[in-house]
Amino acid sequence: MPLAQWLKRAQSLPGTPGACVLRADASEYLQLARDAAASGARLLSLWAADESAYAAYLTDGGVLVAQLQNLRAPTGGAPLPGLAELFPVAARLERALFDLSGLRSSDPDERPWLWHGAWRRDWSPLGDAPEPEAAHGSPATGGAQYPFVRVEGEGVHEIAVGPVHAGIIEPGHFRFSVVGEKVLRLEEHLGYVHKGIERRFGQLALLEGHRLAARVSGDSAVAFSWAYAQALEGMSGVAVPARALSLRALMLELERIANHLGDLGALGNDAGFAFGLSQFLRLKEHVLRATEAAFGQRYLLDALVPGGIARDLTLAGEEALALEMRRLTHELPRLRIIYDEHAGLRDRFEGAGVLSPQLARRLGVLGLAARASGQALDLRADLPWPPYDELAPRKCVRAEGDVASRVALRFDELAESCRLVSALLERLPSGAHRAELAAPAAGALGIGLIEGWRGPALIALHAGQEGRIARCHPHDPSWQNWPALEHAIIGNIVPDFPLINKSFNLSYSGVDL
């Protein structure tokens, strides 16, 4: 059935433009997935709530949520239809779904993903049953015995990296199968912290959840808190002031700029070019100081609130941001020439960590990594929400799919974000910066979807009784992009992994729920 026919049966959802839900039985759930894959839609996320499983698809017109009802943990007598053959990202999403909710899919890979022996295997953190007194399992039965896929052959050996690393990054285990220094296979295992984010959401009021959403992945605080607010505001029916929406977009672009500047410096450093690190960290520091002058925070973890923003922008804040955009617009082209013409950087960047457009499409890669591999996907242009519907953001796309392509894309997006910030400052509406809103009725479902610097940040928000959160599911695009890194490293040498890994710069925290 064409996807358009499914969309006709769906009911609109509040929140992100074009969001809708379709209630299906098991056969319809699977057939919808097949038709979505055939139409070129991408699987965004999977989650469970109220004895239902939900699959969210990104289509040309918005987000289509398929709801499979009347499921009971652990399986309710029948497994959840597996989607991994259609959407590779579903394999890990389904394993995490079982770890958290006790719903098993029919896909063959039943290895734990988020479970590392931190709780009893027969208990689900998001299930209805209270936590048993002896909930904690033995770590020896968890991550320590994770069955990595083995590569057999003469001269093949394994290199285990992590989960504890030499730097300050979050934990993650990387198992390399190599011959000499050439990588034959990489398999990742993440989720070692298990912060309990999804369980914690269920203990909060709807009007408080934005603060936790901002901390799902701290470098995407604006994207996630805006997605949360978008879902909540849609369910509440509140009209967010135009000034607040423009200031949110300003924050989102500042978050993008700061992250791209930090990445470009780190990529130069990983290639042995310390000058690049010092220059880009200098520029990032200026941006963070201007952000603090404008909004009271260097990192905008609490700046965006339901109904608007926490603190209005003053004239002095506008001037600080305008000055910083002029500085960046002047300095970035000069630094780009240095990066482009430096023979050592070109040697390390070009041809390293290639992710072909065909493979990026098959894996459903999102965000920056997708655009660097020929996928023209940017929700600011594809599904624009206010004020992006009036800003006409320019899509930045590269086709080579290597480290050099991901570096070039960051330069392109920095220039475009500087343009957008300047445009927002020039046309900033007057008026209120926040509107009051009431908690929505119990049982409502809202979807928030915001294109952050790494890719689309999704929030699925279920309203509970008395203004509480019944369920909140956050989804970081790193779920889609971590498997792409496993492919991009194949055929490269082990010492190039830090550089290739940094060129993707995926979130550990965002997939550790």
Backbone torsions as a table, in degrees:
resi	resn	phi	psi	omega
1	MET	NA	133.7	175.8
2	PRO	-59.0	146.7	-178.1
3	LEU	-59.7	-30.5	179.4
4	ALA	-59.4	-32.6	179.0
5	GLN	-69.0	-38.5	175.6
6	TRP	-63.8	-41.3	-177.6
7	LEU	-63.9	-31.9	178.0
8	LYS	-65.0	-29.4	-179.9
9	ARG	-83.6	-13.7	-173.1
10	ALA	-80.9	157.0	176.9
11	GLN	-105.3	139.4	-178.6
12	SER	-64.5	146.3	176.2
13	LEU	-116.7	145.3	175.5
14	PRO	-73.3	157.6	177.8
15	GLY	114.8	-121.0	-175.7
16	THR	-66.3	141.6	-179.8
17	PRO	-58.9	134.6	177.3
18	GLY	82.9	7.0	179.5
19	ALA	-79.2	139.6	178.7
20	CYS	-153.2	161.9	-178.8
21	VAL	-127.9	141.7	177.7
22	LEU	-127.9	121.8	179.8
23	ARG	-86.5	129.8	-170.4
24	ALA	-138.6	155.8	168.6
25	ASP	-88.4	-178.0	-172.3
26	ALA	-61.8	-41.9	-178.9
27	SER	-68.1	-39.5	178.4
28	GLU	-68.2	-38.1	178.9
29	TYR	-57.5	-44.7	-179.2
30	LEU	-73.7	-40.4	179.9
31	GLN	-66.7	-37.3	176.1
32	LEU	-61.5	-40.9	178.2
33	ALA	-62.1	-42.6	178.1
34	ARG	-61.8	-44.5	-178.6
35	ASP	-68.9	-34.6	177.0
36	ALA	-65.2	-43.8	178.5
37	ALA	-62.9	-42.4	-179.4
38	ALA	-64.4	-29.5	-177.8
39	SER	-84.5	-6.0	-177.7
40	GLY	91.7	6.7	177.1
41	ALA	-68.5	157.0	178.0
42	ARG	-111.6	139.6	173.3
43	LEU	-76.3	119.7	179.4
44	LEU	-85.0	-49.1	-175.1
45	SER	-166.1	165.9	174.1
46	LEU	-130.4	141.6	173.4
47	TRP	-156.8	171.5	-179.8
48	ALA	-130.5	145.6	176.4
49	ALA	-164.1	139.3	173.7
50	ASP	52.4	48.8	177.6
51	GLU	59.4	28.2	175.5
52	SER	-130.3	149.4	170.4
53	ALA	-107.9	142.7	-177.5
54	TYR	-123.8	136.3	173.8
55	ALA	-124.7	123.2	-178.4
56	ALA	-105.1	128.0	-179.3
57	TYR	-115.0	138.2	174.0
58	LEU	-92.9	113.1	-179.0
59	THR	-109.7	177.3	179.1
60	ASP	-63.2	-27.4	-175.3
61	GLY	-103.2	-2.9	-179.2
62	GLY	150.9	-146.8	-178.7
63	VAL	-113.7	122.7	175.4
64	LEU	-105.5	120.2	-179.9
65	VAL	-104.5	121.2	173.9
66	ALA	-95.5	125.6	-179.2
67	GLN	-110.9	116.4	176.1
68	LEU	-98.4	112.4	-169.8
69	GLN	-93.7	168.3	171.3
70	ASN	61.5	42.3	172.3
71	LEU	-99.7	147.8	178.0
72	ARG	-133.5	131.5	177.0
73	ALA	-64.4	144.3	0.1
74	PRO	-76.9	-34.2	179.0
75	THR	-138.3	-12.6	-177.3
76	GLY	63.4	24.6	178.4
77	GLY	92.1	-15.0	179.5
78	ALA	-146.0	137.1	-179.0
79	PRO	-71.4	157.2	173.2
80	LEU	-68.4	131.4	179.3
81	PRO	-57.4	125.7	-179.0
82	GLY	-76.1	143.9	-176.7
83	LEU	-117.8	6.2	-171.0
84	ALA	-65.5	-31.3	178.2
85	GLU	-66.9	-28.4	-179.8
86	LEU	-88.8	-40.3	-177.4
87	PHE	-133.1	104.4	-176.0
88	PRO	-54.3	-32.9	-178.6
89	VAL	-63.5	-21.9	-178.3
90	ALA	-61.9	-26.8	-177.2
91	ALA	-57.9	-50.1	-179.4
92	ARG	-75.2	-36.0	178.6
93	LEU	-61.9	-40.2	-180.0
94	GLU	-70.1	-35.9	177.1
95	ARG	-66.7	-40.3	176.3
96	ALA	-66.3	-36.5	178.3
97	LEU	-60.3	-41.7	178.0
98	PHE	-67.3	-43.6	-178.9
99	ASP	-58.5	-38.1	-174.5
100	LEU	-92.9	-36.5	-171.8
101	SER	-117.0	-10.1	178.0
102	GLY	79.7	11.1	178.7
103	LEU	-97.0	117.3	-177.1
104	ARG	-94.2	136.6	175.3
105	SER	-92.2	169.7	179.4
106	SER	-84.5	-1.3	177.5
107	ASP	-68.3	148.0	-169.4
108	PRO	-72.8	-25.6	-176.4
109	ASP	-78.0	106.1	-178.0
110	GLU	-108.7	15.9	178.2
111	ARG	-65.9	145.3	177.3
112	PRO	-64.9	151.0	177.6
113	TRP	-118.2	-55.1	177.7
114	LEU	-94.0	-12.6	-178.2
115	TRP	-88.5	121.6	179.1
116	HIS	-123.9	30.4	-178.9
117	GLY	83.4	13.7	-176.4
118	ALA	-82.0	-13.9	175.0
119	TRP	-147.7	166.9	-177.3
120	ARG	-63.7	137.3	-172.5
121	ARG	-66.2	-24.4	-178.4
122	ASP	-91.4	11.3	178.2
123	TRP	-121.3	140.5	-177.8
124	SER	-110.8	125.9	-179.8
125	PRO	-58.8	-29.4	180.0
126	LEU	-104.2	11.1	176.9
127	GLY	-77.8	175.1	-178.9
128	ASP	-77.3	-27.7	-175.7
129	ALA	-69.7	140.3	176.7
130	PRO	-67.0	159.1	-179.7
131	GLU	-65.1	124.4	179.9
132	PRO	-68.0	159.4	-178.0
133	GLU	-60.5	-38.4	178.6
134	ALA	-105.7	63.7	-174.1
135	ALA	-79.6	-23.7	-170.7
136	HIS	-85.7	131.5	177.3
137	GLY	-89.9	-174.5	178.3
138	SER	-90.7	130.0	177.5
139	PRO	-56.2	-26.3	179.8
140	ALA	-65.0	-21.2	178.9
141	THR	-96.5	3.9	-177.9
142	GLY	-107.9	-123.8	-170.9
143	GLY	-61.0	-28.3	-177.6
144	ALA	-61.4	-25.8	-177.6
145	GLN	-110.2	24.1	-177.3
146	TYR	-61.6	126.3	-175.4
147	PRO	-83.2	84.0	175.5
148	PHE	-63.7	150.3	176.4
149	VAL	-72.8	127.8	-177.0
150	ARG	-93.3	142.8	173.3
151	VAL	-106.2	120.4	-178.2
152	GLU	-100.9	151.5	176.9
153	GLY	148.6	161.9	-178.2
154	GLU	-66.0	129.1	176.8
155	GLY	82.7	1.2	-179.0
156	VAL	-85.1	131.2	172.8
157	HIS	-139.2	167.3	-175.8
158	GLU	-109.1	145.3	171.7
159	ILE	-121.4	120.4	178.9
160	ALA	-98.9	122.8	179.5
161	VAL	-119.7	124.4	-179.4
162	GLY	86.2	-172.8	10.9
163	PRO	-75.2	-18.2	176.9
164	VAL	-88.5	128.7	-175.9
165	HIS	-109.2	167.0	-176.7
166	ALA	-73.1	-25.7	-179.2
167	GLY	-92.8	-156.1	-177.0
168	ILE	-103.7	12.9	179.5
169	ILE	-71.5	163.7	-179.8
170	GLU	-73.8	162.9	-173.9
171	PRO	-73.7	142.8	174.4
172	GLY	-165.5	139.7	-177.9
173	HIS	-101.5	130.5	177.2
174	PHE	-121.3	119.4	-179.1
175	ARG	-108.1	107.8	-179.3
176	PHE	-94.6	133.5	167.5
177	SER	-106.0	121.0	-169.8
178	VAL	-134.0	157.1	164.2
179	VAL	-120.4	115.0	-170.1
180	GLY	65.3	-120.8	175.8
181	GLU	-107.9	-2.7	-178.3
182	LYS	-82.3	131.6	-176.6
183	VAL	-84.2	124.4	174.3
184	LEU	-92.7	-33.7	-177.5
185	ARG	-158.3	144.3	170.3
186	LEU	-127.6	133.4	173.1
187	GLU	-127.2	132.4	-178.4
188	GLU	-102.0	152.3	168.5
189	HIS	-140.5	122.2	-174.1
190	LEU	-122.0	-167.9	175.8
191	GLY	81.5	25.6	-173.4
192	TYR	-75.8	-25.5	-177.6
193	VAL	-80.7	-42.8	-173.7
194	HIS	44.1	79.1	-177.5
195	LYS	-73.4	-12.3	-179.8
196	GLY	71.9	34.8	-175.0
197	ILE	-62.4	-47.3	-176.1
198	GLU	-66.0	-37.6	177.0
199	ARG	-67.0	-39.0	-179.6
200	ARG	-65.4	-36.6	177.0
201	PHE	-54.6	-38.8	-177.7
202	GLY	-69.2	-4.4	178.1
203	GLN	-104.7	5.8	-174.2
204	LEU	-112.8	160.7	171.5
205	ALA	-79.5	152.5	-179.3
206	LEU	-57.4	-36.7	-177.7
207	LEU	-80.1	0.1	179.3
208	GLU	-110.8	-14.5	-170.2
209	GLY	-66.9	-18.3	-178.1
210	HIS	-62.3	-30.6	-179.0
211	ARG	-68.8	-39.5	176.5
212	LEU	-71.4	-37.9	178.0
213	ALA	-57.9	-39.6	179.9
214	ALA	-63.7	-18.0	-176.4
215	ARG	-106.5	8.8	173.8
216	VAL	-58.6	-47.6	173.8
217	SER	-143.8	106.2	-166.7
218	GLY	-59.1	-27.9	178.9
219	ASP	-76.7	-5.3	177.5
220	SER	-122.7	37.6	-174.3
221	ALA	-60.9	-44.3	-178.7
222	VAL	-66.5	-43.8	-178.3
223	ALA	-59.5	-47.2	-176.6
224	PHE	-74.0	-39.6	179.5
225	SER	-69.3	-32.8	175.7
226	TRP	-69.2	-41.8	177.5
227	ALA	-60.3	-41.2	177.8
228	TYR	-63.0	-49.0	-179.3
229	ALA	-62.2	-37.6	179.5
230	GLN	-61.7	-44.0	178.3
231	ALA	-64.9	-46.0	-177.9
232	LEU	-66.9	-43.4	-179.3
233	GLU	-66.5	-35.0	176.7
234	GLY	-64.3	-42.3	178.4
235	MET	-67.7	-32.7	-177.6
236	SER	-82.3	-19.1	-179.6
237	GLY	74.6	19.7	-178.5
238	VAL	-80.9	145.5	175.0
239	ALA	-95.0	109.7	-179.1
240	VAL	-75.3	131.5	-179.2
241	PRO	-56.9	146.5	-178.9
242	ALA	-60.3	-36.0	179.2
243	ARG	-64.3	-41.7	-179.8
244	ALA	-63.4	-41.0	179.5
245	LEU	-64.1	-40.8	178.8
246	SER	-66.8	-38.4	178.7
247	LEU	-69.9	-33.0	174.6
248	ARG	-63.1	-43.7	178.6
249	ALA	-63.1	-37.3	176.1
250	LEU	-59.7	-45.8	178.2
251	MET	-62.4	-42.5	-178.2
252	LEU	-62.5	-40.7	179.4
253	GLU	-72.0	-34.7	175.4
254	LEU	-64.4	-38.3	176.1
255	GLU	-62.9	-41.8	178.5
256	ARG	-63.2	-45.4	-178.2
257	ILE	-61.6	-47.3	-178.1
258	ALA	-60.8	-42.3	-178.9
259	ASN	-69.0	-41.1	178.9
260	HIS	-65.2	-39.5	177.7
261	LEU	-62.9	-45.4	178.4
262	GLY	-61.7	-40.3	-179.9
263	ASP	-66.0	-42.6	-179.2
264	LEU	-63.1	-38.4	175.7
265	GLY	-65.5	-44.0	-179.4
266	ALA	-65.9	-37.4	178.6
267	LEU	-66.4	-39.8	174.7
268	GLY	-62.2	-42.0	179.9
269	ASN	-64.6	-40.9	179.3
270	ASP	-64.7	-22.3	176.8
271	ALA	-96.1	12.2	176.0
272	GLY	82.4	21.3	-176.8
273	PHE	-115.8	81.8	-174.6
274	ALA	-64.9	-25.8	177.2
275	PHE	-57.7	-41.4	179.5
276	GLY	-62.2	-42.8	179.2
277	LEU	-60.1	-47.6	-176.7
278	SER	-65.6	-40.0	-177.9
279	GLN	-70.1	-44.6	-177.3
280	PHE	-74.4	-31.6	173.9
281	LEU	-69.0	-32.0	174.5
282	ARG	-62.7	-46.4	179.9
283	LEU	-65.5	-40.1	178.3
284	LYS	-62.2	-41.0	179.5
285	GLU	-61.9	-40.3	176.9
286	HIS	-61.9	-41.3	179.8
287	VAL	-65.0	-42.7	179.9
288	LEU	-65.0	-37.5	177.8
289	ARG	-67.8	-39.3	176.9
290	ALA	-66.0	-37.5	177.2
291	THR	-63.6	-41.7	178.0
292	GLU	-65.2	-39.7	178.1
293	ALA	-63.9	-32.6	-176.7
294	ALA	-83.3	-41.4	-170.5
295	PHE	-125.4	2.1	175.3
296	GLY	83.7	2.6	179.9
297	GLN	-143.5	138.8	174.1
298	ARG	-71.0	-46.5	175.5
299	TYR	-111.1	126.3	-163.0
300	LEU	-87.1	60.6	-176.0
301	LEU	-73.9	-27.9	-176.4
302	ASP	-128.6	18.8	-175.3
303	ALA	-82.4	-26.1	-177.2
304	LEU	-106.4	126.9	-175.6
305	VAL	-129.0	159.7	175.9
306	PRO	-56.3	130.4	-179.6
307	GLY	94.3	-12.4	-179.5
308	GLY	163.3	-131.3	177.7
309	ILE	-129.3	160.4	-174.1
310	ALA	-75.2	-32.1	-173.1
311	ARG	-139.9	129.0	-179.3
312	ASP	-72.3	157.3	179.0
313	LEU	-86.8	127.1	178.5
314	THR	-89.2	170.1	177.0
315	LEU	-61.8	-38.7	178.1
316	ALA	-64.4	-38.2	176.7
317	GLY	-65.0	-41.1	176.7
318	GLU	-59.1	-44.7	-178.2
319	GLU	-65.4	-38.1	178.6
320	ALA	-63.9	-42.6	179.9
321	LEU	-69.5	-40.5	179.2
322	ALA	-62.8	-40.5	177.2
323	LEU	-62.4	-41.9	-178.9
324	GLU	-66.8	-37.1	177.9
325	MET	-65.6	-37.1	177.1
326	ARG	-65.5	-39.4	178.1
327	ARG	-61.9	-48.0	-178.8
328	LEU	-64.7	-43.5	-180.0
329	THR	-60.1	-30.6	178.5
330	HIS	-79.9	-41.1	-170.5
331	GLU	-88.8	-32.4	-174.5
332	LEU	-60.4	-44.1	179.1
333	PRO	-59.7	-35.6	179.5
334	ARG	-67.8	-42.4	178.6
335	LEU	-68.4	-33.5	178.4
336	ARG	-64.3	-40.2	177.8
337	ILE	-61.1	-41.1	179.1
338	ILE	-62.0	-45.1	179.3
339	TYR	-65.1	-41.8	-177.0
340	ASP	-67.4	-32.5	-172.8
341	GLU	-100.2	-1.5	-179.8
342	HIS	-80.5	115.7	-174.2
343	ALA	-62.4	-37.5	-179.3
344	GLY	-65.9	-41.0	177.7
345	LEU	-66.7	-43.2	179.2
346	ARG	-59.8	-40.0	-179.2
347	ASP	-63.7	-37.4	-179.4
348	ARG	-81.1	-33.8	-172.8
349	PHE	-83.4	-45.1	-170.7
350	GLU	-73.5	127.9	178.4
351	GLY	80.3	0.4	179.9
352	ALA	-93.1	136.4	174.0
353	GLY	60.3	48.7	-176.0
354	VAL	-73.8	129.3	170.2
355	LEU	-119.4	106.7	-174.3
356	SER	-68.0	153.2	176.5
357	PRO	-56.2	-36.5	-179.7
358	GLN	-65.1	-44.0	-179.4
359	LEU	-71.1	-37.7	177.3
360	ALA	-60.3	-39.2	178.6
361	ARG	-67.2	-44.1	-178.7
362	ARG	-63.4	-38.2	-178.0
363	LEU	-81.6	-9.9	-179.3
364	GLY	71.1	32.2	-177.9
365	VAL	-61.6	147.6	-175.0
366	LEU	-124.9	164.2	168.3
367	GLY	68.3	-145.4	-176.1
368	LEU	-56.7	-45.0	-178.9
369	ALA	-61.7	-36.2	177.7
370	ALA	-68.0	-45.7	-177.8
371	ARG	-65.2	-29.1	176.9
372	ALA	-75.5	-10.0	177.9
373	SER	-118.7	35.8	170.0
374	GLY	81.2	8.2	-179.3
375	GLN	-98.1	109.6	-175.4
376	ALA	-81.8	71.4	-176.1
377	LEU	-119.9	115.5	174.8
378	ASP	-153.6	110.2	-174.9
379	LEU	-62.9	-22.7	177.6
380	ARG	-62.4	-27.7	178.1
381	ALA	-104.6	-34.4	-175.7
382	ASP	-77.4	-43.3	179.7
383	LEU	-131.2	63.3	-170.9
384	PRO	-66.0	135.5	175.2
385	TRP	-112.0	160.0	-178.7
386	PRO	-61.2	135.5	5.3
387	PRO	-95.7	8.0	-176.7
388	TYR	-64.8	-22.0	178.6
389	ASP	-66.8	-14.9	177.2
390	GLU	-109.6	-8.0	-176.3
391	LEU	-92.3	-20.6	-178.6
392	ALA	52.0	62.6	178.6
393	PRO	-60.9	144.4	179.2
394	ARG	-91.0	128.6	175.8
395	LYS	-73.4	135.8	175.5
396	CYS	-109.3	120.7	-174.6
397	VAL	-136.4	139.7	173.7
398	ARG	-128.7	154.7	-173.1
399	ALA	-111.3	-15.0	-170.6
400	GLU	-72.1	-34.3	175.4
401	GLY	75.6	13.1	178.9
402	ASP	-103.5	-176.7	179.3
403	VAL	-58.6	-41.4	179.4
404	ALA	-59.4	-37.6	178.7
405	SER	-67.1	-41.3	179.7
406	ARG	-70.5	-29.5	174.0
407	VAL	-69.4	-48.1	-179.4
408	ALA	-60.4	-38.4	-179.5
409	LEU	-64.5	-36.5	177.5
410	ARG	-63.3	-41.8	176.0
411	PHE	-61.6	-44.3	179.6
412	ASP	-59.6	-46.3	-176.1
413	GLU	-71.6	-30.6	175.0
414	LEU	-61.9	-45.2	179.9
415	ALA	-61.8	-41.8	-179.4
416	GLU	-69.0	-39.0	179.1
417	SER	-67.0	-36.8	175.3
418	CYS	-62.0	-40.8	177.1
419	ARG	-62.4	-43.5	-178.7
420	LEU	-65.7	-41.5	178.4
421	VAL	-61.8	-45.4	179.1
422	SER	-61.8	-41.8	179.0
423	ALA	-64.4	-40.7	179.1
424	LEU	-64.2	-40.5	179.3
425	LEU	-65.9	-36.7	-178.1
426	GLU	-70.7	-31.3	-174.4
427	ARG	-115.7	26.3	-175.5
428	LEU	-64.2	121.6	-179.4
429	PRO	-68.9	156.2	171.7
430	SER	-87.6	179.3	176.7
431	GLY	109.2	-166.6	-175.1
432	ALA	-71.1	152.8	177.2
433	HIS	-106.8	4.2	-178.7
434	ARG	-161.9	143.1	174.5
435	ALA	-121.2	146.1	177.4
436	GLU	-79.4	147.2	176.9
437	LEU	-142.6	155.3	177.7
438	ALA	-104.3	155.0	178.0
439	ALA	-64.4	140.3	-179.7
440	PRO	-73.4	170.4	-179.8
441	ALA	-68.5	151.0	178.8
442	ALA	-61.3	143.7	178.2
443	GLY	93.9	-10.5	-179.3
444	ALA	-73.1	149.1	176.3
445	LEU	-124.2	128.4	177.2
446	GLY	-126.1	148.0	-179.5
447	ILE	-118.9	129.7	172.7
448	GLY	-117.4	135.9	-178.7
449	LEU	-145.7	115.2	-175.8
450	ILE	-128.4	133.8	177.5
451	GLU	-79.0	98.7	176.4
452	GLY	-82.4	-175.2	-176.2
453	TRP	-67.3	-30.1	-179.6
454	ARG	-88.5	-26.5	-176.9
455	GLY	153.3	-168.0	-176.1
456	PRO	-69.3	126.9	173.9
457	ALA	-100.6	121.8	-175.4
458	LEU	-108.9	138.9	170.2
459	ILE	-128.8	124.1	170.7
460	ALA	-108.7	115.7	-170.9
461	LEU	-117.8	121.0	177.2
462	HIS	-105.8	123.7	-179.7
463	ALA	-81.4	137.3	178.3
464	GLY	-108.0	-166.9	-179.5
465	GLN	-74.5	149.3	171.3
466	GLU	54.9	38.9	175.1
467	GLY	73.8	19.7	-179.8
468	ARG	-98.7	163.9	173.9
469	ILE	-85.8	122.2	174.1
470	ALA	-80.4	-39.1	-179.9
471	ARG	-163.2	136.6	173.5
472	CYS	-136.2	120.7	-178.7
473	HIS	-113.5	112.9	174.6
474	PRO	-95.0	145.3	178.8
475	HIS	-134.7	122.1	177.9
476	ASP	-95.7	141.8	180.0
477	PRO	-64.2	-11.6	176.8
478	SER	-61.1	-26.1	174.6
479	TRP	-53.9	-44.4	-179.7
480	GLN	-73.7	-31.2	-167.9
481	ASN	-94.3	-22.1	176.7
482	TRP	-59.1	-44.2	177.1
483	PRO	-61.2	-30.6	178.8
484	ALA	-63.9	-35.6	177.5
485	LEU	-62.5	-36.9	178.4
486	GLU	-60.0	-34.9	179.0
487	HIS	-80.8	-38.1	-175.3
488	ALA	-65.2	-26.1	-177.4
489	ILE	-82.6	-17.6	-176.2
490	ILE	-60.0	131.4	179.7
491	GLY	86.4	-11.3	174.8
492	ASN	-88.5	169.8	178.3
493	ILE	-92.3	154.5	-176.9
494	VAL	-56.1	-42.0	-179.7
495	PRO	-61.8	-16.4	178.0
496	ASP	-85.7	-6.1	-177.3
497	PHE	-61.4	-45.8	180.0
498	PRO	-56.7	-38.3	179.7
499	LEU	-68.2	-46.6	-179.5
500	ILE	-65.4	-42.9	178.7
501	ASN	-59.1	-44.5	-178.9
502	LYS	-67.5	-30.6	-179.5
503	SER	-66.9	-26.8	172.0
504	PHE	-84.3	-40.3	-177.4
505	ASN	44.6	70.0	-177.9
506	LEU	-91.9	162.4	-174.9
507	SER	-93.6	125.9	169.2
508	TYR	-75.0	-45.2	-175.9
509	SER	-64.3	-36.5	-175.8
510	GLY	-66.5	-19.2	178.2
511	VAL	-110.7	10.9	-177.5
512	ASP	-113.7	79.7	-171.7
513	LEU	-97.6	NA	NA
